[in-house]
Amino acid sequence: MKNPFKKGDTKTFERVVTTEHIAKFDTGTVHQLYATFAIAQDMEWTCRLFVLEMLEEGEEGIGAQLSIEHVSPCLLGETATHTAVLEYVDGNTVFCSVIVKSGDRIIAKGTQTQKIIDKARFSKKLDEIQRKNNTN
């Protein structure tokens, strides 16, 4: 893992809200607004933009924590701008704060943590879990 960043560096991602980003469940559409779970995915992606530049051969980043406070609606057609701030890196853990805005209005804010792991070790661990599940 390499780290070309310093505390306070930022990454930005913009999302134009479409019907694929609204709150829908098996029972139907809840509302025509940017869903909290869609915001969560985009917040994680914005933080992953740091991770992608940190990865070395044989490594991968995985989500470890996500916290969201959804404070204002974002309508269909609006652009939500996600700004991730690198708060710190501790070993293989990358911690970001994120704010989501539509214009000057805050839509959501929170934190997201990712861990950079060895792909081979992770694959082995998944195989062990799968084998264990198959024997139960």
C-alpha positions in Angstrom: 0.0 0.0 0.0 1.3 3.4 -0.9 0.0 6.7 0.4 0.5 9.8 -1.8 -2.0 11.8 0.3 -2.0 14.0 3.3 -4.7 14.8 5.9 -7.2 17.2 4.4 -6.8 16.1 0.7 -10.2 15.8 -1.1 -11.8 13.8 -3.8 -15.1 14.8 -5.4 -17.8 12.8 -7.2 -21.0 14.2 -8.8 -24.2 12.3 -9.2 -27.2 13.5 -11.2 -30.1 11.9 -9.4 -32.2 9.7 -11.7 -35.0 7.2 -11.1 -32.4 4.5 -10.4 -31.3 6.4 -7.3 -34.7 6.7 -5.6 -36.0 4.8 -2.7 -37.7 1.6 -4.0 -38.4 -1.6 -2.2 -40.2 -4.8 -2.9 -43.4 -3.0 -2.0 -42.8 -0.2 -4.5 -41.4 3.3 -4.7 -41.3 5.2 -1.4 -40.6 8.6 -2.9 -39.0 10.3 -5.9 -35.9 11.5 -4.0 -32.2 10.5 -3.7 -32.4 7.4 -1.5 -30.2 7.1 1.6 -28.9 3.8 0.3 -27.9 5.4 -3.0 -26.2 8.2 -1.2 -24.3 5.5 0.9 -23.1 3.8 -2.3 -21.9 7.1 -3.7 -20.2 8.2 -0.5 -18.3 4.9 -0.4 -17.3 5.4 -4.0 -16.0 8.9 -3.4 -13.8 7.6 -0.6 -12.7 4.7 -2.7 -11.2 7.3 -5.1 -8.4 7.7 -2.5 -8.0 3.9 -2.2 -7.7 3.3 -5.9 -4.5 5.4 -5.9 -3.2 3.7 -2.8 -3.5 0.1 -4.1 -0.4 -1.9 -5.0 -0.2 -5.2 -7.0 -2.2 -7.9 -5.2 -4.2 -5.5 -3.0 -7.8 -4.5 -2.8 -9.9 -2.1 -0.8 -13.0 -3.1 1.1 -15.5 -1.1 3.0 -15.3 -1.4 6.8 -17.6 1.3 8.2 -20.2 3.8 6.9 -22.1 6.4 8.9 -24.6 8.7 7.2 -26.8 11.6 8.5 -29.3 12.3 5.7 -30.4 15.9 6.4 -32.2 17.2 3.4 -34.0 15.8 0.3 -32.4 15.8 -3.1 -34.8 15.8 -6.1 -34.7 14.0 -9.3 -32.6 15.9 -11.8 -30.5 17.6 -9.1 -26.8 17.2 -9.0 -25.4 15.8 -5.7 -21.8 16.7 -5.2 -19.9 14.3 -2.8 -16.7 15.6 -1.3 -14.6 13.2 0.7 -11.9 14.5 3.0 -9.0 12.2 4.0 -9.0 12.4 7.7 -6.2 9.9 8.4 -4.6 6.7 7.4 -3.7 4.2 10.2 -1.8 1.2 9.0 -4.1 -0.3 6.2 -7.2 1.7 7.3 -8.3 4.8 5.3 -10.7 7.1 7.1 -12.7 9.8 5.3 -15.4 12.3 6.2 -17.9 13.0 3.5 -20.3 15.9 2.8 -23.0 15.7 0.1 -24.4 19.0 -1.3 -26.9 20.1 -3.9 -25.8 23.6 -4.6 -25.3 25.2 -1.2 -27.8 22.8 0.5 -26.3 20.0 2.6 -28.0 16.7 1.6 -26.0 14.3 3.8 -22.8 14.0 5.8 -20.9 11.2 7.4 -17.8 9.1 7.6 -16.5 6.1 5.6 -13.7 3.7 6.4 -12.0 1.3 4.0 -9.3 -1.3 4.7 -6.6 -2.1 2.1 -6.1 -5.9 2.2 -4.1 -8.6 0.5 -6.3 -10.2 -2.2 -4.9 -13.7 -1.8 -5.3 -13.8 1.9 -8.9 -12.4 1.6 -9.7 -15.0 -1.1 -8.4 -17.8 1.2 -10.5 -16.5 4.0 -13.6 -16.4 1.8 -12.9 -20.0 0.7 -12.7 -21.1 4.4 -16.0 -19.4 5.2 -17.6 -21.1 2.1 -16.3 -24.5 3.1 -17.5 -24.1 6.6 -21.0 -23.0 5.4 -21.2 -26.0 3.1 -20.5 -28.4 5.9 -23.3 -26.9 8.2 
